Amino acid sequence: MWQRLTGKGKSEAFLKLDCLKKGRQGIGKAAKGQVLNRALVTRISSMFNGKGLPGKTKLEAFLKLDCLKEGWQGIDEAVKDKPLDWALVTHISSMCHGKGLPEKTTLEAFLKLDCLKEGWQGIDGSVKDKPIDRGLVTSISSFCNGRGLPEKAKVEAFLKLDCLKEGWLGDDRAVQDQPLNRALITSISSMCNGKGFPEKGENGSLFEAGLPERGMAGR
C-alpha cells in the first residue's frame, strides 16, 4: 500500500538510506551492511505523518545534530563521539508529530532551556551546570504531542506554578520554598496529552477538588 501511494521507486530509495540503518552515527560506510533501524523509521514516520517522504539531505542533517546525542548539554564538541540519544529522538518525534523535522536552531534553543534542567525552581543561574531532566522532558513531550516544540515563556510559566509543588493544598505561600512534585507533573502530563499546558486556574481547581488528599500529589 505504501509503495502504491508514494511510488515504488521513491519508497525503495528512502528505505535504502544509510542514515536509517542501525549503527549509523553520521558515517555512511559504517552502516553499509546493517539492517534498517525500525524504531528510527517509526520516529521519522511520526514527524512526517501526512507529509510524504523526507528528503535525504534534510534527514541526514537532522540525524547528525549533536544536540540529539547522549550527554549533550550545550557543547557540541563534548559529544562528537557519542551515539544518538534514542529516548530524546522519541520525545522530539512526539512533539513534532506531523510537523516534519525541527530546525537545528529551534531544537537547540529548546534543549538549552534552564527550566528543563534538574533542580530548576525558577532561578536559571542555580542550574547552569546541571544536566537535562529527562523525566521532565518526557512530560513536556506528552503535553506537546503533535504541537511542536514549546516556547520558553510557556514552559517556565507552567513550571513556576505553586500548585505543582510538593505539599500544595491550596495555599501558594506555604510551598514557596518547596521543590516541584515530579510525580504530579507526570500525572498532569498524562491527562493533558496532546492538549498543551493547562492554565493555572484549571490546575488549582483540579487539586482543590480533593485529588491531593487521594494521593495524586505524590503522597
C-alpha positions as CSV (number, residue, x, y, z in Angstrom):
1,M,0.0,0.0,0.0
2,W,2.8,2.4,1.0
3,Q,4.6,1.8,-2.3
4,R,1.4,2.3,-4.3
5,L,0.8,5.7,-2.6
6,T,4.3,7.0,-2.7
7,G,5.7,5.3,-5.7
8,K,7.8,2.1,-5.6
9,G,11.0,3.9,-6.6
10,K,10.7,6.6,-4.0
11,S,9.9,4.1,-1.3
12,E,12.8,1.8,-2.1
13,A,15.2,4.8,-2.4
14,F,14.1,6.0,1.0
15,L,14.5,2.7,2.7
16,K,18.0,2.3,1.3
17,L,19.3,5.4,3.0
18,D,22.3,4.6,5.2
19,C,21.2,7.2,7.8
20,L,18.2,4.9,8.6
21,K,20.3,1.8,9.3
22,K,21.3,0.5,12.7
23,G,24.6,1.8,14.0
24,R,24.6,4.9,11.8
25,Q,26.3,7.8,13.6
26,G,26.9,10.1,10.7
27,I,29.3,7.9,8.8
28,G,27.6,6.2,5.8
29,K,30.2,3.5,5.3
30,A,29.9,2.3,8.9
31,A,26.3,1.3,8.2
32,K,26.6,-0.2,4.8
33,G,26.0,-3.8,5.9
34,Q,23.5,-3.0,8.6
35,V,19.7,-3.6,8.7
36,L,17.1,-0.9,8.9
37,N,16.6,0.7,12.2
38,R,12.9,0.1,12.5
39,A,12.5,2.3,15.6
40,L,14.1,5.2,13.9
41,V,11.9,4.8,10.8
42,T,8.9,4.9,13.2
43,R,10.1,8.2,14.6
44,I,10.7,9.7,11.2
45,S,7.3,8.4,10.1
46,S,5.6,10.2,13.0
47,M,7.2,13.5,12.2
48,F,6.2,13.2,8.5
49,N,2.7,11.9,9.1
50,G,0.7,13.1,6.1
51,K,3.7,15.0,4.6
52,G,5.2,12.3,2.4
53,L,8.8,11.0,2.4
54,P,11.5,13.4,3.7
55,G,14.5,14.4,1.6
56,K,17.8,12.6,2.1
57,T,19.8,15.8,2.8
58,K,17.4,17.1,5.4
59,L,17.1,13.7,7.1
60,E,20.9,13.2,7.3
61,A,21.4,16.7,8.6
62,F,18.8,16.1,11.3
63,L,20.4,12.8,12.4
64,K,23.8,14.4,12.6
65,L,22.7,17.1,15.1
66,D,25.0,17.0,18.2
67,C,22.1,18.2,20.4
68,L,20.5,14.8,19.8
69,K,23.4,12.8,21.2
70,E,23.7,11.3,24.6
71,G,25.0,13.7,27.2
72,W,24.6,16.9,25.2
73,Q,24.5,19.9,27.5
74,G,25.0,22.7,25.0
75,I,28.6,21.9,23.9
76,D,28.7,20.1,20.6
77,E,32.4,19.1,20.8
78,A,31.8,17.3,24.1
79,V,29.6,14.7,22.4
80,K,31.2,14.3,19.0
81,D,31.8,10.6,19.6
82,K,28.6,9.9,21.4
83,P,25.7,7.9,20.0
84,L,22.2,9.3,19.4
85,D,20.0,9.6,22.4
86,W,17.1,7.5,21.3
87,A,14.8,8.5,24.1
88,L,15.3,12.1,23.2
89,V,14.7,11.4,19.5
90,T,11.5,9.7,20.5
91,H,10.4,12.8,22.5
92,I,11.2,15.2,19.7
93,S,9.3,12.9,17.3
94,S,6.3,13.0,19.6
95,M,6.2,16.8,19.9
96,C,6.8,17.3,16.1
97,H,4.3,14.6,15.1
98,G,3.0,15.5,11.6
99,K,5.1,18.7,11.6
100,G,8.3,17.5,9.9
101,L,11.9,17.8,11.2
102,P,12.5,20.7,13.6
103,E,15.1,23.3,12.7
104,K,18.5,23.0,14.3
105,T,18.4,26.4,16.0
106,T,14.9,25.8,17.3
107,L,15.8,22.4,18.7
108,E,19.0,23.6,20.3
109,A,17.2,26.6,21.9
110,F,14.6,24.3,23.4
111,L,17.2,21.8,24.8
112,K,19.2,24.6,26.3
113,L,16.3,25.9,28.4
114,D,17.4,26.1,32.0
115,C,13.9,25.3,33.2
116,L,14.4,21.8,31.7
117,K,17.4,21.1,33.9
118,E,17.5,19.1,37.1
119,G,16.6,21.0,40.2
120,W,15.2,24.1,38.5
121,Q,13.0,26.1,40.8
122,G,12.7,29.4,38.9
123,I,16.3,30.6,39.1
124,D,18.2,29.9,35.9
125,G,21.6,30.7,37.4
126,S,21.4,28.0,40.0
127,V,21.2,25.2,37.4
128,K,23.7,26.3,34.8
129,D,25.9,23.2,35.3
130,K,23.1,20.8,35.8
131,P,22.1,18.1,33.2
132,I,18.8,18.0,31.4
133,D,15.9,16.5,33.5
134,R,15.0,13.6,31.2
135,G,11.8,12.8,33.1
136,L,10.7,16.4,32.7
137,V,11.4,16.4,29.0
138,T,9.2,13.3,28.8
139,S,6.3,15.1,30.5
140,I,6.7,18.1,28.2
141,S,6.8,15.8,25.2
142,S,3.4,14.4,26.3
143,F,1.9,17.8,26.8
144,C,3.1,19.0,23.4
145,N,2.4,15.8,21.4
146,G,1.8,16.9,17.9
147,R,2.1,20.6,18.8
148,G,5.8,21.2,18.1
149,L,8.4,22.5,20.5
150,P,7.0,24.7,23.2
151,E,8.1,28.3,23.8
152,K,10.4,29.2,26.7
153,A,7.8,31.5,28.3
154,K,5.1,28.9,28.4
155,V,7.3,26.2,29.8
156,E,8.6,28.5,32.5
157,A,5.2,29.9,33.4
158,F,3.8,26.3,33.8
159,L,6.8,25.1,35.9
160,K,6.6,28.1,38.2
161,L,3.0,27.2,39.3
162,D,2.9,26.8,43.1
163,C,0.2,24.2,42.8
164,L,2.8,21.9,41.2
165,K,5.0,22.0,44.3
166,E,5.2,19.3,46.9
167,G,2.7,19.6,49.7
168,W,0.5,22.2,48.0
169,L,-3.0,22.2,49.4
170,G,-4.4,25.4,48.2
171,D,-2.1,27.9,49.9
172,D,0.6,29.1,47.5
173,R,2.7,30.8,50.2
174,A,3.0,27.6,52.2
175,V,5.0,26.0,49.4
176,Q,7.2,28.8,48.2
177,D,10.4,27.0,49.0
178,Q,9.3,23.5,48.1
179,P,10.5,21.6,45.0
180,L,8.4,20.6,42.1
181,N,6.3,17.4,42.6
182,R,7.6,15.4,39.7
183,A,5.0,12.6,40.1
184,L,2.3,15.2,39.9
185,I,3.7,16.7,36.8
186,T,3.7,13.3,35.2
187,S,0.1,12.8,36.1
188,I,-1.0,16.1,34.7
189,S,1.1,15.4,31.6
190,S,-0.8,12.2,31.0
191,M,-4.2,13.8,31.4
192,C,-3.3,16.7,29.0
193,N,-1.5,14.5,26.4
194,G,-1.5,16.4,23.2
195,K,-3.5,19.3,24.6
196,G,-0.7,21.6,25.7
197,F,-0.1,23.2,29.1
198,P,-3.2,23.7,31.3
199,E,-4.0,27.1,32.7
200,K,-3.2,28.0,36.3
201,G,-6.8,28.2,37.3
202,E,-7.5,24.8,35.8
203,N,-4.7,23.2,37.8
204,G,-5.8,24.8,41.1
205,S,-9.4,23.9,40.7
206,L,-8.5,20.3,40.0
207,F,-6.4,19.9,43.1
208,E,-8.7,21.9,45.4
209,A,-11.4,19.4,44.5
210,G,-9.7,16.9,46.7
211,L,-7.3,15.0,44.4
212,P,-4.2,15.7,46.5
213,E,-5.8,14.0,49.5
214,R,-6.4,10.9,47.4
215,G,-2.7,10.6,46.6
216,M,-2.2,12.5,43.4
217,A,0.3,14.8,44.9
218,G,2.8,12.1,45.4
219,R,1.8,11.2,49.0
